[in-house]
Amino acid sequence: MQGKHLFEYAIVRIVPKVEREEFVNVGVVVCCKRQNFIRCQIRLNEGKLLALDPDADFDLYRSYLDSFEKICAGEKGGNPISLQDAASRFRWLTSIRSSMLQTSRPHSGFTLDLEESLASLMEEYVF
């Protein structure tokens, strides 16, 4: 990719007890409409989640995160959102919801390398 790309990103988080509004960052999703680019990286840190919820249901979390990744990747699997373009999938994935799987509000930036920015954001906000 040549030149700087305007991109958006959001932090993916697990909120074990929605009513407490505590969360653990578990991933990042990056989108560049112009390049029809959308990717996410996910890393579930069980230790951090157990600190917030000793009864954490990791199978449930993995199920939600798996669905998130499939929609992000545009995998066909019965979900019509997966069939939309990258920007539409990003908007759907980052829409505000009150559930165990949430994202931050989208942020924007410029980059020469979208994959590198994804890795850098993951390092900064999740690891």
N, C-alpha and C positions, 0 to 999 in steps of 0.2 A: 504494500500500500504506500502510495506517495502522498506527501503533503499532510497537513494537520487535519484531523477529523474531529468534528464536534460529536461528543458522545454523552450519554446519560448513564448513570449507575444508581443502584440502590443496594443497601445492605439487607441481606436475608437474615431473619431472626426467628428463633423459637421462643414463644411466650408460654411457659408451662402452666401458669395460672393467670389467665387473662385479667381477672379482677385485681390482681396485685400489680400489674403493669411492669413486671420485671422480665427481662429477656436476656438471651445469649445470642450473640452474633454467630451465625453458622455458615454464611456464604455471601457472595456478591453476584449481582447480575449486571451486565454491561450491554448497552444497546447503541448502535449507530444507524439511524434511519437511512442515511445516504448510502451506506454500504450494505444495507439489509442484513446487518450483523447483530446477533444477540447470542450471548454466551453466559453461562453461570459456572461458578465453582462452589462446591458445598463441602464443608468439613464439620461433622457433628462431634462436638467435644462433650462426651458423656459426663466427665468430672464436673465441668461447670454447670451442666444441667442438673446433676444430682445435688449440687449445693443449693439450688433454688427449689428443687422438688425431689425429695428422697424416693418418691414413688413414681418417678418419670417413666412413661410408656415409650420406650425407644422404638418399638416396632411401629407404633402409631406415627412418631416423628419421622422415621425413615420412609414410611408410606407417603406422607405429605411431601417430603423432600423429593422423593422419587417422581411424584406427579409434577412437581414444580420443574424438575430437570427435564422431564419429557415434553412438557409444554414449551419450555424455553428452547429446546432442540427442534421443535416442530415435528416430533414423532407422531405418526398416525397411530391412533389407539382408541378411537371412539370419542375423543375430546375435540369438538369443533374449533376451539381456541387454537389448538396446535396447527391448524391449517391456515391461520392468518399470517400476514407478513410480520417481520421482526418487530417493528414499532408497535403494532397492535398487540402482539403477544406481550411486549414489555409493559404497555399500559395496563393490560389485564393483570399481569403478575404483580404489578406495583400498586394496584388500586387499594384504597384504604379498606381494611376489614378488621373485624374483631374476632380473631381466631388464634389458634396456637401457632400458626405460621403467618408471619407478617413481614413487610419490608419497611425500610425507612422511606421517607419521602425521596423522590428522585433528585439527584444532583447532576450538574453538568460539568464538562471540562473539554479540553482539547488534547489530542494525543497524536503522535506519529504512528504508534503501534497499539492497536486495540487489545491484542492478546497480552502484551506487556502491561498495559494499564490494568487489565483484569487481575493479573498476578500480583501487581503492586498493591492494588486495593485490598486484595485478599490478605496479603501479608500485613498491611496496616491495620485492618479492621477485624480480622478473624483470628489469625494466628497469634 
